[in-house]
Amino acid sequence: MGQEDARVLDKTAIRNAATIIMLRDAETHPKVLMGQRGKSAAFMPSKFVFPGGAVDAVDAEIPLARDPSPDCLARLSAQSDLPAQAVLNAATRELWEETGLLLGASDPRTGSITAPKGWRGYLATGNLPDGAALQFVFRAITPPGRPRRFDARFLLANTDQLQTDPDDFSRAEDELSHLHWVPLAEARALDLPFITEVVLAEIGAILNGSDQPGVPFFNNFDEISRFDRL
């Protein structure tokens, strides 16, 4: 059994994850895209969340149509041995799978890529993930003692960058239900995980022009919880 296989079987091991926050009408009446997890889910059952999930090994293999900003790249790489490209790609893939929304840029290289499992439908659109469309805004590690633990990176993107209709969820898989655009001011009325509430506050601060140093990082790697900035 390989090291990666062992980590998958050990449900308490920390898995890398990527979450994407799609923002709409940012300058007028900001809304974020959220859906509800199933009531039988082992991790955060029935909670309303942003699209996202675990980073797969193949996510590092997909080229980007455009690179992220140097600042985004540096902060994603801080205190991490996970390639930044894998995080950006995972967020893009999860958005496509869970909502059917396509974030990317047309790229002729898709015709020469042998699409790995999980990427066939996306690459068939002729697009590659657009690193320049994503902003790294938050990172959090699930505290010890939970049934699943993730090292989650939260990335922000605007609907202006979508290649599809932001109201068309017809291609979505069934992992999230009740997909809808939630006014930012009303999102906290939903049944949310604690960390989602914290991230929503951070998005509000960003939209209000708050100049915070670095990206917040809730570091629960071990028994001592720390708040860092990347």
N, CA, C and O of each residue as an XYZ file, in Angstrom:
920
protein
N       0.850     -1.193      0.000
C       0.000      0.000      0.000
C       0.888      1.247      0.000
O       1.801      1.351      0.819
N       0.632      2.189     -0.905
C       1.421      3.400     -0.985
C       1.047      4.388      0.094
O       0.042      4.228      0.786
N       1.871      5.413      0.227
C       1.639      6.415      1.274
C       0.323      7.148      1.042
O      -0.413      7.423      1.990
N       0.026      7.467     -0.225
C      -1.218      8.174     -0.533
C      -2.420      7.298     -0.216
O      -3.418      7.785      0.315
N      -2.335      5.988     -0.542
C      -3.429      5.077     -0.237
C      -3.685      5.014      1.268
O      -4.833      4.981      1.712
N      -2.600      4.998      2.047
C      -2.733      4.938      3.499
C      -3.430      6.177      4.033
O      -4.237      6.091      4.958
N      -3.121      7.334      3.450
C      -3.762      8.563      3.905
C      -5.255      8.555      3.600
O      -6.062      9.036      4.396
N      -5.616      8.004      2.439
C      -7.025      7.959      2.072
C      -7.794      7.054      3.029
O      -8.911      7.384      3.428
N      -7.199      5.903      3.405
C      -7.869      4.981      4.307
C      -7.956      5.534      5.722
O      -8.917      5.248      6.436
N      -6.971      6.317      6.137
C      -6.989      6.929      7.455
C      -7.852      8.185      7.401
O      -7.386      9.247      6.988
N      -9.113      8.061      7.820
C     -10.062      9.161      7.695
C      -9.712     10.338      8.605
O     -10.233     11.436      8.409
N      -8.841     10.132      9.594
C      -8.468     11.236     10.480
C      -7.229     11.978      9.985
O      -6.848     12.998     10.560
N      -6.597     11.474      8.920
C      -5.435     12.161      8.361
C      -5.870     13.478      7.721
O      -6.996     13.600      7.238
N      -4.983     14.448      7.720
C      -5.296     15.747      7.128
C      -5.140     15.649      5.612
O      -4.062     15.325      5.113
N      -6.214     15.927      4.889
C      -6.184     15.920      3.430
C      -6.203     17.347      2.906
O      -6.898     18.206      3.450
N      -5.449     17.597      1.860
C      -5.471     18.906      1.217
C      -6.804     19.100      0.506
O      -7.336     18.172     -0.102
N      -7.336     20.313      0.589
C      -8.629     20.606     -0.019
C      -8.630     22.026     -0.579
O      -7.833     22.877     -0.185
N      -9.549     22.248     -1.508
C      -9.722     23.568     -2.109
C     -11.201     23.912     -2.130
O     -12.037     23.080     -2.483
N     -11.515     25.128     -1.754
C     -12.889     25.626     -1.723
C     -12.954     26.894     -2.556
O     -12.050     27.727     -2.504
N     -14.034     27.038     -3.330
C     -14.151     28.212     -4.179
C     -15.373     29.028     -3.795
O     -16.476     28.499     -3.657
N     -15.159     30.320     -3.625
C     -16.226     31.262     -3.293
C     -16.516     32.071     -4.548
O     -15.713     32.915     -4.946
N     -17.658     31.816     -5.172
C     -18.050     32.587     -6.341
C     -18.828     33.812     -5.881
O     -19.797     33.707     -5.130
N     -18.386     34.965     -6.343
C     -18.957     36.244     -5.928
C     -19.685     36.890     -7.102
O     -19.173     36.928     -8.220
N     -20.880     37.394     -6.831
C     -21.716     37.999     -7.866
C     -22.156     39.395     -7.415
O     -22.410     39.621     -6.232
N     -22.242     40.326     -8.368
C     -22.715     41.692     -8.079
C     -21.926     42.311     -6.930
O     -22.500     42.900     -6.014
N     -20.615     42.170     -6.990
C     -19.753     42.583     -5.878
C     -19.873     44.072     -5.552
O     -19.741     44.460     -4.391
N     -20.116     44.894     -6.541
C     -20.110     46.337     -6.318
C     -21.487     46.894     -5.977
O     -21.596     48.060     -5.598
N     -22.541     46.088     -6.104
C     -23.885     46.594     -5.851
C     -24.581     45.845     -4.717
O     -24.862     46.423     -3.667
N     -24.855     44.573     -4.929
C     -25.562     43.768     -3.925
C     -24.891     42.398     -3.882
O     -25.412     41.434     -4.442
N     -23.736     42.307     -3.221
C     -22.910     41.092     -3.326
C     -23.624     39.832     -2.864
O     -24.322     39.817     -1.851
N     -23.424     38.775     -3.643
C     -24.000     37.462     -3.347
C     -22.914     36.417     -3.502
O     -21.966     36.607     -4.264
N     -23.048     35.309     -2.778
C     -22.118     34.191     -2.889
C     -22.907     32.919     -3.197
O     -24.062     32.779     -2.796
N     -22.274     32.007     -3.905
C     -22.914     30.756     -4.284
C     -22.716     29.715     -3.186
O     -21.591     29.448     -2.763
N     -23.835     29.126     -2.727
C     -23.774     28.122     -1.671
C     -24.728     26.977     -1.986
O     -25.698     27.141     -2.726
N     -24.435     25.816     -1.412
C     -25.305     24.665     -1.530
C     -25.304     23.903     -0.215
O     -24.493     24.174      0.671
N     -26.211     22.955     -0.097
C     -26.371     22.217      1.156
C     -25.843     20.800      1.009
O     -26.163     20.106      0.044
N     -25.029     20.375      1.973
C     -24.530     19.014      2.005
C     -25.629     18.057      2.457
O     -26.558     18.460      3.157
N     -25.523     16.792      2.059
C     -26.523     15.792      2.425
C     -26.569     15.542      3.921
O     -25.562     15.696      4.612
N     -27.728     15.160      4.422
C     -27.872     14.947      5.860
C     -27.123     13.706      6.340
O     -26.875     13.558      7.537
N     -26.759     12.810      5.412
C     -26.017     11.610      5.794
C     -24.510     11.748      5.576
O     -23.765     10.790      5.781
N     -24.061     12.926      5.164
C     -22.633     13.142      4.926
C     -21.855     12.999      6.233
O     -22.305     13.446      7.288
N     -20.667     12.362      6.145
C     -19.839     12.176      7.347
C     -19.240     13.490      7.819
O     -18.954     13.656      9.004
N     -19.050     14.421      6.899
C     -18.395     15.699      7.228
C     -19.397     16.821      6.999
O     -19.876     17.012      5.881
N     -19.709     17.553      8.041
C     -20.611     18.700      7.994
C     -21.968     18.369      7.374
O     -22.375     19.038      6.424
N     -22.681     17.360      7.879
C     -23.983     17.005      7.314
C     -24.992     18.142      7.418
O     -25.089     18.819      8.441
N     -25.743     18.335      6.330
C     -26.848     19.303      6.251
C     -26.398     20.764      6.280
O     -27.236     21.663      6.228
N     -25.101     21.013      6.362
C     -24.624     22.388      6.429
C     -24.602     23.021      5.028
O     -24.409     22.337      4.023
N     -24.802     24.332      4.994
C     -24.629     25.084      3.754
C     -23.158     25.473      3.631
O     -22.552     25.979      4.576
N     -22.600     25.228      2.453
C     -21.162     25.423      2.240
C     -20.916     25.994      0.845
O     -21.816     26.041      0.005
N     -19.691     26.422      0.623
C     -19.234     26.770     -0.714
C     -18.841     25.486     -1.449
O     -18.534     24.486     -0.800
N     -18.843     25.487     -2.777
C     -18.333     24.318     -3.510
C     -16.867     24.062     -3.162
O     -16.089     24.999     -2.976
N     -16.504     22.796     -3.078
C     -15.114     22.461     -2.771
C     -14.954     21.002     -2.439
O     -15.934     20.265     -2.327
N     -13.699     20.583     -2.282
C     -13.419     19.196     -1.951
C     -11.931     18.924     -1.933
O     -11.119     19.843     -2.041
N     -11.579     17.672     -1.797
C     -10.178     17.269     -1.669
C      -9.405     17.511     -2.960
O      -9.950     17.393     -4.058
N      -8.140     17.848     -2.812
C      -7.231     17.966     -3.951
C      -6.810     16.562     -4.372
O      -6.324     15.789     -3.547
N      -6.993     16.229     -5.642
C      -6.582     14.934     -6.173
C      -5.182     15.030     -6.766
O      -4.743     16.105     -7.173
N      -4.490     13.905     -6.811
C      -3.121     13.895     -7.339
C      -3.066     14.412     -8.778
O      -2.115     15.098     -9.154
N      -4.086     14.086     -9.585
C      -4.065     14.494    -10.996
C      -4.263     15.995    -11.166
O      -3.986     16.529    -12.241
N      -4.733     16.687    -10.135
C      -4.953     18.127    -10.269
C      -3.657     18.881    -10.562
O      -3.680     19.943    -11.185
N      -2.540     18.340    -10.118
C      -1.253     18.998    -10.367
C      -0.793     18.828    -11.814
O       0.131     19.514    -12.251
N      -1.426     17.923    -12.559
C      -0.982     17.612    -13.921
C      -1.608     18.520    -14.982
O      -1.109     18.582    -16.106
N      -2.678     19.215    -14.649
C      -3.405     20.030    -15.625
C      -2.765     21.415    -15.725
O      -2.639     22.099    -14.709
N      -2.358     21.848    -16.921
C      -1.744     23.177    -17.047
C      -2.770     24.292    -16.875
O      -3.968     24.093    -17.075
N      -2.284     25.448    -16.506
C      -3.134     26.617    -16.360
C      -3.151     27.425    -17.651
O      -2.131     27.541    -18.331
N      -4.307     27.980    -17.986
C      -4.376     28.881    -19.131
C      -3.616     30.175    -18.828
O      -2.920     30.708    -19.692
N      -3.752     30.671    -17.604
C      -3.012     31.844    -17.144
C      -2.530     31.587    -15.723
O      -3.210     30.929    -14.936
N      -1.367     32.104    -15.408
C      -0.805     31.922    -14.071
C      -1.490     32.848    -13.075
O      -2.012     33.897    -13.455
N      -1.491     32.462    -11.795
C      -2.008     33.373    -10.764
C      -1.060     34.551    -10.588
O       0.049     34.549    -11.122
N      -1.495     35.540     -9.849
C      -0.616     36.669     -9.549
C       0.560     36.189     -8.706
O       0.431     35.199     -7.986
N       1.706     36.868     -8.779
C       2.850     36.478     -7.941
C       2.499     36.445     -6.453
O       2.993     35.587     -5.722
N       1.648     37.373     -6.000
C       1.254     37.398     -4.594
C       0.453     36.155     -4.236
O       0.697     35.534     -3.201
N      -0.493     35.793     -5.079
C      -1.301     34.594     -4.842
C      -0.419     33.357     -4.816
O      -0.575     32.501     -3.946
N       0.497     33.257     -5.753
C       1.396     32.114     -5.823
C       2.253     32.005     -4.567
O       2.422     30.915     -4.021
N       2.794     33.132     -4.108
C       3.665     33.125     -2.935
C       2.898     32.716     -1.682
O       3.417     31.957     -0.863
N       1.685     33.202     -1.523
C       0.914     32.903     -0.315
C       0.392     31.468     -0.319
O       0.318     30.838      0.735
N       0.027     30.944     -1.494
C      -0.374     29.540     -1.574
C       0.795     28.609     -1.251
O       0.597     27.518     -0.718
N       1.992     29.038     -1.570
C       3.180     28.209     -1.364
C       3.724     28.301      0.059
O       4.533     27.467      0.466
N       3.288     29.305      0.818
C       3.803     29.501      2.173
C       3.334     28.379      3.095
O       2.166     27.991      3.070
N       4.244     27.868      3.901
C       3.959     26.783      4.851
C       3.228     25.615      4.180
O       2.291     25.053      4.746
N       3.662     25.261      2.983
C       2.994     24.200      2.238
C       3.945     23.600      1.223
O       4.717     24.313      0.582
N       3.884     22.270      1.080
C       4.640     21.609      0.023
C       3.724     21.173     -1.121
O       4.149     20.441     -2.015
N       2.479     21.618     -1.093
C       1.516     21.310     -2.148
C       1.665     22.325     -3.271
O       1.645     23.528     -3.011
N       1.813     21.872     -4.520
C       1.931     22.834     -5.631
C       0.714     23.748     -5.710
O      -0.424     23.283     -5.646
N       0.954     25.035     -5.847
C      -0.149     25.994     -5.933
C      -1.070     25.662     -7.098
O      -2.284     25.847     -7.002
N      -0.512     25.181     -8.182
C      -1.306     24.831     -9.355
C      -2.357     23.770     -9.027
O      -3.475     23.820     -9.538
N      -1.996     22.816     -8.178
C      -2.936     21.768     -7.799
C      -4.131     22.348     -7.054
O      -5.262     21.904     -7.254
N      -3.891     23.341     -6.194
C      -4.978     23.970     -5.433
C      -5.906     24.731     -6.373
O      -7.126     24.591     -6.286
N      -5.343     25.529     -7.263
C      -6.145     26.314     -8.199
C      -6.971     25.399     -9.096
O      -8.145     25.663     -9.353
N      -6.354     24.330     -9.567
C      -7.059     23.388    -10.432
C      -8.161     22.649     -9.683
O      -9.251     22.447    -10.219
N      -7.882     22.246     -8.452
C      -8.890     21.531     -7.667
C     -10.116     22.405     -7.428
O     -11.246     21.928     -7.534
N      -9.905     23.673     -7.110
C     -11.031     24.582     -6.902
C     -11.870     24.706     -8.172
O     -13.100     24.708     -8.120
N     -11.194     24.806     -9.300
C     -11.886     24.915    -10.583
C     -12.661     23.645    -10.904
O     -13.802     23.711    -11.360
N     -12.048     22.491    -10.669
C     -12.705     21.205    -10.930
C     -13.913     21.009    -10.034
O     -14.966     20.572    -10.498
N     -13.773     21.330     -8.749
C     -14.876     21.163     -7.823
C     -16.058     22.061     -8.191
O     -17.210     21.644     -8.071
N     -15.786     23.273     -8.632
C     -16.857     24.162     -9.076
C     -17.603     23.538    -10.254
O     -18.834     23.542    -10.286
N     -16.865     23.007    -11.210
C     -17.450     22.372    -12.389
C     -18.293     21.159    -11.992
O     -19.413     20.994    -12.475
N     -17.754     20.311    -11.113
C     -18.453     19.088    -10.730
C     -19.699     19.377     -9.902
O     -20.756     18.800    -10.156
N     -19.590     20.251     -8.931
C     -20.670     20.437     -7.961
C     -21.726     21.433     -8.399
O     -22.845     21.408     -7.886
N     -21.390     22.327     -9.355
C     -22.366     23.332     -9.780
C     -22.611     23.340    -11.283
O     -23.632     23.859    -11.733
N     -21.699     22.776    -12.069
C     -21.807     22.850    -13.517
C     -21.339     24.168    -14.094
O     -21.437     24.376    -15.303
N     -20.834     25.065    -13.263
C     -20.336     26.357    -13.731
C     -18.884     26.213    -14.191
O     -18.076     25.540    -13.552
N     -18.579     26.853    -15.299
C     -17.260     26.715    -15.913
C     -16.440     27.979    -15.713
O     -16.761     29.037    -16.255
N     -15.384     27.856    -14.933
C     -14.425     28.931    -14.725
C     -13.147     28.529    -15.445
O     -12.547     27.510    -15.102
N     -12.721     29.296    -16.426
C     -11.529     28.932    -17.176
C     -11.334     29.854    -18.355
O     -12.009     30.876    -18.481
N     -10.401     29.484    -19.221
C     -10.114     30.256    -20.418
C      -9.836     29.293    -21.571
O      -9.172     28.271    -21.399
N     -10.350     29.634    -22.730
C     -10.152     28.792    -23.905
C      -8.667     28.644    -24.202
O      -7.917     29.619    -24.166
N      -8.249     27.411    -24.496
C      -6.829     27.158    -24.722
C      -6.675     25.998    -25.707
O      -7.233     24.924    -25.481
N      -5.922     26.198    -26.804
C      -5.783     25.137    -27.811
C      -5.040     23.907    -27.301
O      -5.107     22.854    -27.935
N      -4.338     24.005    -26.184
C      -3.584     22.862    -25.668
C      -4.487     21.727    -25.197
O      -4.025     20.598    -25.036
N      -5.768     22.014    -24.975
C      -6.659     20.961    -24.500
C      -6.748     19.800    -25.495
O      -7.004     18.660    -25.106
N      -6.536     20.099    -26.783
C      -6.619     19.061    -27.798
C      -5.497     18.050    -27.733
O      -5.613     16.960    -28.293
N      -4.412     18.394    -27.060
C      -3.261     17.491    -26.981
C      -3.108     16.848    -25.607
O      -2.154     16.105    -25.378
N      -4.035     17.121    -24.690
C      -3.954     16.577    -23.334
C      -4.788     15.308    -23.239
O      -5.958     15.295    -23.624
N      -4.184     14.244    -22.726
C      -4.949     13.043    -22.411
C      -5.620     13.282    -21.059
O      -4.967     13.284    -20.016
N      -6.922     13.480    -21.100
C      -7.635     13.904    -19.898
C      -7.682     12.795    -18.858
O      -8.165     11.702    -19.152
N      -7.191     13.051    -17.645
C      -7.309     12.050    -16.576
C      -8.721     11.995    -16.033
O      -9.525     12.893    -16.280
N      -9.021     10.949    -15.300
C     -10.336     10.802    -14.679
C     -10.618     12.008    -13.784
O      -9.767     12.445    -13.010
N     -11.815     12.521    -13.912
C     -12.197     13.707    -13.164
C     -12.080     14.982    -13.955
O     -12.648     16.007    -13.580
N     -11.338     14.928    -15.062
C     -11.106     16.123    -15.868
C     -11.644     16.004    -17.295
O     -11.560     16.962    -18.064
N     -12.187     14.862    -17.655
C     -12.582     14.644    -19.046
C     -13.671     15.616    -19.500
O     -13.567     16.225    -20.565
N     -14.706     15.753    -18.689
C     -15.783     16.655    -19.059
C     -15.338     18.095    -19.144
O     -15.722     18.820    -20.062
N     -14.523     18.515    -18.182
C     -14.056     19.904    -18.174
C     -13.196     20.189    -19.406
O     -13.441     21.163    -20.118
N     -12.198     19.355    -19.660
C     -11.288     19.611    -20.780
C     -11.991     19.506    -22.129
O     -11.554     20.113    -23.107
N     -13.074     18.743    -22.186
C     -13.837     18.630    -23.431
C     -14.461     19.965    -23.842
O     -14.858     20.127    -24.995
N     -14.554     20.923    -22.913
C     -15.096     22.245    -23.239
C     -14.086     23.110    -23.976
O     -14.438     24.173    -24.487
N     -12.823     22.663    -24.038
C     -11.788     23.447    -24.690
C     -11.146     24.485    -23.803
O     -10.388     25.333    -24.272
N     -11.449     24.418    -22.525
C     -10.903     25.376    -21.565
C      -9.870     24.742    -20.648
O      -9.872     23.532    -20.425
N      -8.984     25.586    -20.119
C      -8.074     25.222    -19.044
C      -8.349     26.139    -17.851
O      -8.841     27.253    -18.035
N      -8.043     25.694    -16.650
C      -8.253     26.549    -15.475
C      -7.502     27.869    -15.593
O      -6.393     27.924    -16.124
N      -8.117     28.918    -15.095
C      -7.564     30.268    -15.192
C      -7.067     30.713    -13.824
O      -7.839     31.206    -13.002
N      -5.766     30.535    -13.587
C      -5.203     30.904    -12.291
C      -5.329     32.380    -11.988
O      -5.413     32.764    -10.822
N      -5.345     33.227    -13.026
C      -5.426     34.669    -12.822
C      -6.808     35.104    -12.343
O      -6.968     36.222    -11.853
N      -7.808     34.232    -12.479
C      -9.167     34.577    -12.065
C      -9.426     34.285    -10.597
O     -10.501     34.598    -10.084
N      -8.450     33.684     -9.912
C      -8.643     33.243     -8.537
C      -7.773     34.042     -7.567
O      -6.606     34.326     -7.840
N      -8.366     34.394     -6.437
C      -7.668     35.116     -5.370
C      -7.673     34.259     -4.112
O      -8.734     33.820     -3.669
N      -6.519     34.019     -3.539
C      -6.394     33.235     -2.309
C      -6.740     34.127     -1.126
O      -6.094     35.153     -0.913
N      -7.770     33.737     -0.342
C      -8.257     34.626      0.710
C      -8.247     34.029      2.111
O      -8.341     34.768      3.090
N      -8.134     32.693      2.230
C      -8.238     32.095      3.568
C      -7.697     30.674      3.524
O      -7.725     30.012      2.487
N      -7.198     30.212      4.689
C      -6.764     28.822      4.820
C      -7.105     28.352      6.234
O      -6.954     29.103      7.198
N      -7.562     27.118      6.348
C      -7.915     26.583      7.667
C      -7.716     25.081      7.697
O      -8.066     24.381      6.746
N      -7.156     24.587      8.786
C      -7.016     23.148      9.024
C      -8.064     22.732     10.052
O      -8.182     23.343     11.114
N      -8.815     21.697      9.729
C      -9.826     21.175     10.656
C      -9.159     20.760     11.972
O      -8.133     20.081     11.947
N      -9.716     21.149     13.108
C      -9.112     20.776     14.397
C      -9.084     19.268     14.612
O      -9.879     18.553     14.003
N      -8.190     18.766     15.465
C      -8.147     17.336     15.792
C      -9.477     16.877     16.404
O     -10.226     17.667     16.979
N      -9.741     15.576     16.262
C     -10.929     14.998     16.858
C     -12.147     14.958     15.972
O     -13.169     14.398     16.366
N     -12.074     15.538     14.777
C     -13.206     15.525     13.859
C     -13.157     14.265     12.993
O     -12.083     13.697     12.795
N     -14.338     13.811     12.462
C     -14.353     12.584     11.655
C     -13.593     12.713     10.346
O     -13.141     11.707      9.798
N     -13.443     13.913      9.840
C     -12.635     14.190      8.658
C     -11.815     15.441      8.946
O     -12.295     16.362      9.607
N     -10.581     15.475      8.453
C      -9.752     16.657      8.646
C      -9.186     17.103      7.302
O      -8.695     16.291      6.518
N      -9.265     18.411      7.051
C      -8.800     18.969      5.790
C      -7.922     20.187      6.047
O      -8.129     20.937      7.001
N      -6.949     20.362      5.182
C      -6.175     21.599      5.100
C      -6.757     22.341      3.906
O      -6.332     22.132      2.769
N      -7.730     23.207      4.165
C      -8.535     23.809      3.102
C      -8.053     25.206      2.748
O      -7.849     26.056      3.615
N      -7.878     25.418      1.457
C      -7.562     26.752      0.941
C      -8.826     27.310      0.300
O      -9.470     26.627     -0.497
N      -9.185     28.540      0.638
C     -10.378     29.185      0.110
C      -9.960     30.211     -0.941
O      -9.127     31.083     -0.691
N     -10.562     30.082     -2.125
C     -10.231     30.964     -3.231
C     -11.468     31.705     -3.699
O     -12.567     31.150     -3.729
N     -11.280     32.955     -4.061
C     -12.375     33.836     -4.444
C     -12.318     34.110     -5.944
O     -11.247     34.367     -6.494
N     -13.485     34.053     -6.608
C     -13.571     34.370     -8.032
C     -14.872     35.115     -8.292
O     -15.839     34.977     -7.544
N     -14.885     35.902     -9.354
C     -16.047     36.702     -9.703
C     -16.790     36.056    -10.868
O     -16.172     35.451    -11.745
N     -18.101     36.182    -10.878
C     -18.894     35.586    -11.959
C     -18.551     36.175    -13.324
O     -18.854     35.563    -14.348
N     -17.922     37.358    -13.359
C     -17.509     37.931    -14.643
C     -16.538     37.017    -15.384
O     -16.405     37.106    -16.604
N     -15.856     36.133    -14.641
C     -14.862     35.242    -15.230
C     -15.461     33.915    -15.702
O     -14.755     33.110    -16.310
N     -16.738     33.672    -15.438
C     -17.361     32.414    -15.841
C     -17.570     32.352    -17.347
O     -17.805     33.369    -18.000
N     -17.479     31.138    -17.887
C     -17.746     30.899    -19.298
C     -19.178     30.406    -19.520
O     -19.571     30.149    -20.658
N     -19.948     30.273    -18.462
C     -21.313     29.776    -18.536
C     -22.254     30.712    -17.789
O     -21.814     31.602    -17.062
N     -23.544     30.502    -17.976
C     -24.574     31.285    -17.309
C     -24.515     30.998    -15.802
O     -24.619     29.837    -15.406
N     -24.354     32.010    -14.959
C     -24.238     31.769    -13.512
C     -25.506     31.195    -12.879
O     -25.469     30.747    -11.733
N     -26.610     31.201    -13.594
C     -27.850     30.635    -13.060
C     -28.148     29.244    -13.600
O     -29.182     28.659    -13.276
N     -27.252     28.716    -14.418
C     -27.480     27.400    -15.029
C     -26.713     26.325    -14.263
O     -25.502     26.181    -14.433
N     -27.414     25.579    -13.428
C     -26.808     24.494    -12.655
C     -27.191     23.118    -13.210
O     -27.101     22.112    -12.507
N     -27.616     23.083    -14.469
C     -28.136     21.835    -15.041
C     -27.070     20.763    -15.182
O     -27.404     19.581    -15.254
N     -25.801     21.136    -15.222
C     -24.722     20.144    -15.358
C     -24.147     19.721    -14.005
O     -23.184     18.955    -13.958
N     -24.718     20.203    -12.924
C     -24.184     19.908    -11.585
C     -24.396     18.450    -11.220
O     -25.412     17.850    -11.570
N     -23.412     17.881    -10.504
C     -23.603     16.580     -9.902
C     -24.470     16.747     -8.652
O     -24.868     17.865     -8.325
N     -24.765     15.659     -7.957
C     -25.759     15.736     -6.886
C     -25.154     15.859     -5.483
O     -25.832     15.571     -4.497
N     -23.897     16.281     -5.383
C     -23.279     16.352     -4.057
C     -23.864     17.475     -3.211
O     -24.018     17.333     -1.998
N     -24.188     18.590     -3.857
C     -24.793     19.720     -3.151
C     -26.211     19.934     -3.660
O     -26.462     19.883     -4.864
N     -27.135     20.174     -2.734
C     -28.503     20.510     -3.115
C     -28.764     21.984     -2.796
O     -27.951     22.646     -2.150
N     -29.896     22.476     -3.253
C     -30.304     23.865     -2.978
C     -29.217     24.871     -3.375
O     -28.956     25.829     -2.647
N     -28.594     24.648     -4.520
C     -27.621     25.619     -5.004
C     -28.323     26.947     -5.297
O     -29.302     26.985     -6.043
N     -27.825     28.020     -4.712
C     -28.432     29.317     -4.977
C     -27.469     30.438     -4.576
O     -26.517     30.243     -3.820
N     -27.763     31.614     -5.118
C     -26.960     32.795     -4.811
C     -27.530     33.462     -3.563
O     -28.692     33.866     -3.543
N     -26.720     33.572     -2.544
C     -27.156     34.089     -1.254
C     -26.603     35.498     -1.055
O     -25.389     35.689     -1.126
N     -27.454     36.481     -0.810
C     -26.926     37.814     -0.477
C     -25.953     37.714      0.698
O     -26.241     37.063      1.701
N     -24.827     38.352      0.562
C     -23.799     38.242      1.597
C     -24.339     38.657      2.960
O     -23.976     38.078      3.984
N     -25.197     39.653      2.964
C     -25.743     40.146      4.233
C     -26.691     39.152      4.889
O     -26.980     39.272      6.079
N     -27.181     38.166      4.127
C     -28.152     37.205      4.661
C     -27.563     35.811      4.857
O     -28.231     34.931      5.401
N     -26.336     35.602      4.427
C     -25.767     34.255      4.419
C     -25.648     33.655      5.812
O     -25.775     32.440      5.966
N     -25.412     34.463      6.816
C     -25.208     33.928      8.165
C     -26.492     33.398      8.800
O     -26.454     32.771      9.859
N     -27.628     33.652      8.151
C     -28.889     33.105      8.655
C     -29.028     31.620      8.317
O     -29.890     30.941      8.874
N     -28.186     31.106      7.405
C     -28.211     29.696      7.039
C     -27.499     28.862      8.100
O     -26.791     29.392      8.957
N     -27.700     27.555      8.027
C     -27.014     26.631      8.934
C     -25.611     26.408      8.378
O     -25.425     25.625      7.446
N     -24.633     27.092      8.949
C     -23.277     27.129      8.405
C     -22.274     26.492      9.352
O     -22.459     26.534     10.568
N     -21.204     25.897      8.806
C     -20.063     25.541      9.654
C     -19.434     26.821     10.209
O     -19.519     27.886      9.597
N     -18.809     26.698     11.365
C     -18.184     27.873     11.980
C     -17.178     28.534     11.042
O     -17.152     29.758     10.917
N     -16.351     27.724     10.385
C     -15.290     28.305      9.550
C     -15.876     29.059      8.366
O     -15.278     30.024      7.892
N     -17.055     28.625      7.877
C     -17.700     29.336      6.776
C     -18.147     30.717      7.231
O     -18.052     31.685      6.477
N     -18.635     30.810      8.463
C     -19.000     32.118      9.006
C     -17.788     33.038      9.060
O     -17.889     34.224      8.745
N     -16.651     32.498      9.457
C     -15.432     33.301      9.552
C     -15.003     33.770      8.157
O     -14.609     34.922      7.980
N     -15.081     32.880      7.179
C     -14.694     33.235      5.818
C     -15.643     34.296      5.251
O     -15.200     35.215      4.562
N     -16.918     34.177      5.530
C     -17.868     35.189      5.071
C     -17.518     36.567      5.638
O     -17.623     37.576      4.939
N     -17.107     36.604      6.894
C     -16.688     37.874      7.488
C     -15.456     38.429      6.775
O     -15.337     39.636      6.567
N     -14.549     37.535      6.404
C     -13.350     37.964      5.676
C     -13.715     38.522      4.303
O     -13.145     39.526      3.877
N     -14.658     37.886      3.603
C     -15.093     38.388      2.301
C     -15.719     39.767      2.454
O     -15.481     40.661      1.641
N     -16.525     39.933      3.505
C     -17.109     41.241      3.759
C     -16.055     42.306      3.983
O     -16.185     43.432      3.503
N     -15.006     41.945      4.715
C     -13.920     42.897      4.965
C     -13.185     43.250      3.672
O     -12.811     44.404      3.463
N     -12.979     42.265      2.811
C     -12.320     42.517      1.526
C     -13.151     43.474      0.686
O     -12.614     44.409      0.092
N     -14.455     43.247      0.632
C     -15.332     44.106     -0.172
C     -15.406     45.515      0.397
O     -15.620     46.473     -0.346
N     -15.233     45.649      1.700
C     -15.249     46.971      2.336
C     -13.910     47.682      2.250
O     -13.755     48.788      2.769
N     -12.940     47.049      1.594
C     -11.643     47.686      1.397
C     -10.709     47.583      2.573
O      -9.732     48.327      2.655
N     -10.994     46.666      3.495
C     -10.124     46.498      4.651
C      -8.750     46.005      4.208
O      -8.646     45.030      3.464
N      -7.711     46.671      4.660
C      -6.341     46.333      4.259
C      -5.703     45.456      5.329
O      -4.977     45.946      6.195
N      -5.984     44.141      5.262
C      -5.439     43.208      6.234
C      -4.106     42.654      5.736
O      -3.969     42.372      4.546
N      -3.126     42.494      6.618
C      -1.828     41.963      6.195
C      -1.891     40.455      5.978
O      -2.138     39.701      6.919
N      -1.671     40.019      4.758
C      -1.582     38.595      4.486
C      -2.921     37.885      4.462
O      -3.981     38.492      4.621
N      -2.835     36.561      4.255
C      -4.011     35.699      4.205
C      -4.182     35.014      5.551
O      -3.238     34.386      6.030
N      -5.368     35.108      6.192
C      -5.577     34.450      7.488
C      -5.431     32.933      7.370
O      -5.870     32.330      6.390
N      -4.806     32.325      8.386
C      -4.575     30.881      8.401
C      -4.881     30.354      9.792
O      -4.135     30.609     10.737
N      -5.994     29.608      9.918
C      -6.308     28.915     11.169
C      -5.534     27.604     11.167
O      -5.938     26.632     10.528
N      -4.432     27.587     11.879
C      -3.495     26.467     11.842
C      -3.758     25.520     13.013
O      -3.340     25.768     14.143
N      -4.461     24.432     12.710
C      -4.761     23.408     13.715
C      -4.035     22.112     13.385
O      -4.582     21.025     13.570
N      -2.812     22.226     12.898
C      -2.076     21.045     12.478
C      -1.872     20.071     13.643
O      -1.909     18.854     13.461
N      -1.657     20.621     14.832
C      -1.476     19.773     16.010
C      -2.436     20.223     17.113
O      -3.420     20.908     16.833
N      -2.163     19.849     18.344
C      -3.087     20.139     19.444
C      -3.138     21.609     19.819
O      -4.080     22.043     20.482
N      -2.149     22.377     19.412
C      -2.102     23.803     19.712
C      -2.666     24.583     18.528
O      -2.095     24.563     17.438
N      -3.775     25.261     18.742
C      -4.401     26.046     17.678
C      -3.701     27.400     17.564
O      -3.494     28.097     18.558
N      -3.346     27.754     16.333
C      -2.648     29.024     16.102
C      -3.348     29.816     14.991
O      -3.928     29.237     14.072
N      -3.284     31.116     15.089
C      -3.785     31.990     14.032
C      -2.583     32.669     13.397
O      -1.915     33.493     14.022
N      -2.319     32.313     12.151
C      -1.182     32.892     11.421
C      -1.686     33.723     10.261
O      -2.877     33.732      9.947
N      -0.765     34.413      9.638
C      -1.049     35.083      8.361
C       0.043     34.699      7.364
O       1.233     34.720      7.676
N      -0.390     34.354      6.178
C       0.547     33.874      5.158
C       0.967     35.019      4.232
O       1.754     34.809      3.309
